């Protein structure tokens, strides 16, 4: 199996205001400081900006209670608010991802630099860390674990890539199935069998073929594929997508019941051009200090839906706590009868307050969906432990 890194995004974005000779690109000494120095100027450039709206559909898991008409309407209203928005800026071989404020990892900015083969994390307080790009899925899942995940494509990446069309008809969505063996870090984690079903939608940019900004978004569609084996798969997909319109990702793993895998739906709500300072794409921003230890979660958890919003689901029932103990090294989003209640930080305890008393169907999943717990039927007030 080849271990050579695949070179992604070799060209410029068409509307970049930098002259071609001034835009940094991959070189023989790709991780050198000299390469990054070109990004430290104060000039502005035109970058591609995407706003991605993602929802996690857990309809296959279902709810516990038989709801009346008004209760179903309240459930639908709350479900319409289950959208997470992520901003992405793409410039040449670099992509800057701004996580939402309510993300378990915090309001971080993540810089993927294909000309440097690493991942740079910019955190509040002018703190930065440089990590292996293979840590992207762990970081998106709110993990501070230093142990690295293990990922194996079966069949190997070369065979996977050869099976994809080199240039697909963009009027027809592309569907890709990727069976993987995946071992996440952490003392409670076992070897999970993960199967990803990806459905991509794109359009040809006025007949000019795939755009250089198509590939960066695929890093978020399939964040597990950040190692030297997975990058050829991403590159081959980028060849046939053109301008991405969105994707649908279904994740099945050994911890979920058969036929109840959640589906992530991501829509590119906005694709525009914006002027930004070039130093936003530098791995060494002025004023930032390198962190010598992992960035700790800001809090033990967060509750998005409160008792006043939830009370119509169990009319007249008194509110009580739902206590969740998360022993895993990953932040877990908790779904209560299909509603995203909030999240619990890694290796933390958190109580969700004012949940109307009654039985609920609970499901927990990380942001990327490759780690999941449940579903289980549980009475509230009560507790649930994630291992």
ChimeraX attribute file (.defattr): number of C-alpha atoms within 10 A of each C-alpha:
attribute: neighborCount
match mode: 1-to-1
recipient: residues
	/A:1	8
	/A:2	9
	/A:3	9
	/A:4	11
	/A:5	15
	/A:6	16
	/A:7	15
	/A:8	22
	/A:9	23
	/A:10	13
	/A:11	15
	/A:12	19
	/A:13	19
	/A:14	14
	/A:15	13
	/A:16	19
	/A:17	15
	/A:18	16
	/A:19	8
	/A:20	11
	/A:21	7
	/A:22	10
	/A:23	19
	/A:24	21
	/A:25	22
	/A:26	19
	/A:27	11
	/A:28	7
	/A:29	11
	/A:30	17
	/A:31	16
	/A:32	12
	/A:33	12
	/A:34	11
	/A:35	18
	/A:36	20
	/A:37	14
	/A:38	16
	/A:39	21
	/A:40	17
	/A:41	12
	/A:42	11
	/A:43	13
	/A:44	16
	/A:45	19
	/A:46	21
	/A:47	25
	/A:48	23
	/A:49	20
	/A:50	22
	/A:51	18
	/A:52	22
	/A:53	18
	/A:54	20
	/A:55	18
	/A:56	24
	/A:57	17
	/A:58	19
	/A:59	14
	/A:60	12
	/A:61	21
	/A:62	16
	/A:63	19
	/A:64	17
	/A:65	13
	/A:66	9
	/A:67	13
	/A:68	10
	/A:69	9
	/A:70	11
	/A:71	17
	/A:72	14
	/A:73	14
	/A:74	17
	/A:75	19
	/A:76	12
	/A:77	12
	/A:78	16
	/A:79	15
	/A:80	11
	/A:81	11
	/A:82	18
	/A:83	15
	/A:84	16
	/A:85	20
	/A:86	17
	/A:87	16
	/A:88	23
	/A:89	26
	/A:90	25
	/A:91	27
	/A:92	25
	/A:93	26
	/A:94	22
	/A:95	24
	/A:96	22
	/A:97	20
	/A:98	19
	/A:99	20
	/A:100	16
	/A:101	13
	/A:102	14
	/A:103	21
	/A:104	31
	/A:105	26
	/A:106	20
	/A:107	15
	/A:108	20
	/A:109	20
	/A:110	25
	/A:111	25
	/A:112	25
	/A:113	26
	/A:114	24
	/A:115	24
	/A:116	22
	/A:117	18
	/A:118	19
	/A:119	20
	/A:120	23
	/A:121	22
	/A:122	24
	/A:123	18
	/A:124	11
	/A:125	9
	/A:126	13
	/A:127	16
	/A:128	23
	/A:129	20
	/A:130	16
	/A:131	14
	/A:132	14
	/A:133	21
	/A:134	22
	/A:135	23
	/A:136	24
	/A:137	23
	/A:138	26
	/A:139	22
	/A:140	22
	/A:141	26
	/A:142	25
	/A:143	28
	/A:144	19
	/A:145	18
	/A:146	13
	/A:147	12
	/A:148	14
	/A:149	16
	/A:150	14
	/A:151	21
	/A:152	16
	/A:153	18
	/A:154	12
	/A:155	12
	/A:156	15
	/A:157	21
	/A:158	15
	/A:159	13
	/A:160	19
	/A:161	19
	/A:162	12
	/A:163	12
	/A:164	17
	/A:165	13
	/A:166	13
	/A:167	15
	/A:168	16
	/A:169	14
	/A:170	19
	/A:171	11
	/A:172	11
	/A:173	17
	/A:174	19
	/A:175	14
	/A:176	16
	/A:177	13
	/A:178	16
	/A:179	18
	/A:180	19
	/A:181	15
	/A:182	20
	/A:183	17
	/A:184	21
	/A:185	20
	/A:186	18
	/A:187	11
	/A:188	11
	/A:189	14
	/A:190	12
	/A:191	13
	/A:192	18
	/A:193	15
	/A:194	22
	/A:195	18
	/A:196	18
	/A:197	17
	/A:198	21
	/A:199	17
	/A:200	23
	/A:201	21
	/A:202	23
	/A:203	20
	/A:204	17
	/A:205	12
	/A:206	6
	/A:207	8
	/A:208	8
	/A:209	16
	/A:210	21
	/A:211	22
	/A:212	23
	/A:213	28
	/A:214	22
	/A:215	26
	/A:216	26
	/A:217	24
	/A:218	21
	/A:219	19
	/A:220	19
	/A:221	22
	/A:222	17
	/A:223	20
	/A:224	22
	/A:225	24
	/A:226	24
	/A:227	21
	/A:228	16
	/A:229	21
	/A:230	25
	/A:231	21
	/A:232	23
	/A:233	24
	/A:234	23
	/A:235	20
	/A:236	20
	/A:237	23
	/A:238	26
	/A:239	19
	/A:240	25
	/A:241	28
	/A:242	26
	/A:243	23
	/A:244	24
	/A:245	18
	/A:246	21
	/A:247	22
	/A:248	19
	/A:249	23
	/A:250	19
	/A:251	21
	/A:252	25
	/A:253	21
	/A:254	16
	/A:255	16
	/A:256	20
	/A:257	13
	/A:258	9
	/A:259	9
	/A:260	16
	/A:261	20
	/A:262	21
	/A:263	20
	/A:264	20
	/A:265	19
	/A:266	23
	/A:267	18
	/A:268	18
	/A:269	14
	/A:270	13
	/A:271	16
	/A:272	12
	/A:273	16
	/A:274	15
	/A:275	14
	/A:276	16
	/A:277	16
	/A:278	20
	/A:279	20
	/A:280	19
	/A:281	25
	/A:282	21
	/A:283	27
	/A:284	21
	/A:285	16
	/A:286	11
	/A:287	8
	/A:288	16
	/A:289	14
	/A:290	13
	/A:291	15
	/A:292	9
	/A:293	9
	/A:294	11
	/A:295	16
	/A:296	13
	/A:297	16
	/A:298	10
	/A:299	13
	/A:300	17
	/A:301	22
	/A:302	18
	/A:303	17
	/A:304	13
	/A:305	17
	/A:306	15
	/A:307	16
	/A:308	11
	/A:309	14
	/A:310	20
	/A:311	19
	/A:312	17
	/A:313	23
	/A:314	17
	/A:315	11
	/A:316	10
	/A:317	13
	/A:318	14
	/A:319	19
	/A:320	18
	/A:321	17
	/A:322	20
	/A:323	17
	/A:324	21
	/A:325	18
	/A:326	22
	/A:327	19
	/A:328	22
	/A:329	24
	/A:330	29
	/A:331	32
	/A:332	29
	/A:333	26
	/A:334	23
	/A:335	20
	/A:336	22
	/A:337	23
	/A:338	24
	/A:339	25
	/A:340	22
	/A:341	21
	/A:342	21
	/A:343	27
	/A:344	28
	/A:345	28
	/A:346	25
	/A:347	16
	/A:348	17
	/A:349	15
	/A:350	20
	/A:351	18
	/A:352	23
	/A:353	16
	/A:354	20
	/A:355	25
	/A:356	25
	/A:357	20
	/A:358	18
	/A:359	18
	/A:360	21
	/A:361	19
	/A:362	24
	/A:363	25
	/A:364	25
	/A:365	23
	/A:366	23
	/A:367	24
	/A:368	22
	/A:369	24
	/A:370	23
	/A:371	24
	/A:372	24
	/A:373	21
	/A:374	16
	/A:375	22
	/A:376	14
	/A:377	15
	/A:378	17
	/A:379	14
	/A:380	18
	/A:381	19
	/A:382	15
	/A:383	14
	/A:384	13
	/A:385	12
	/A:386	17
	/A:387	14
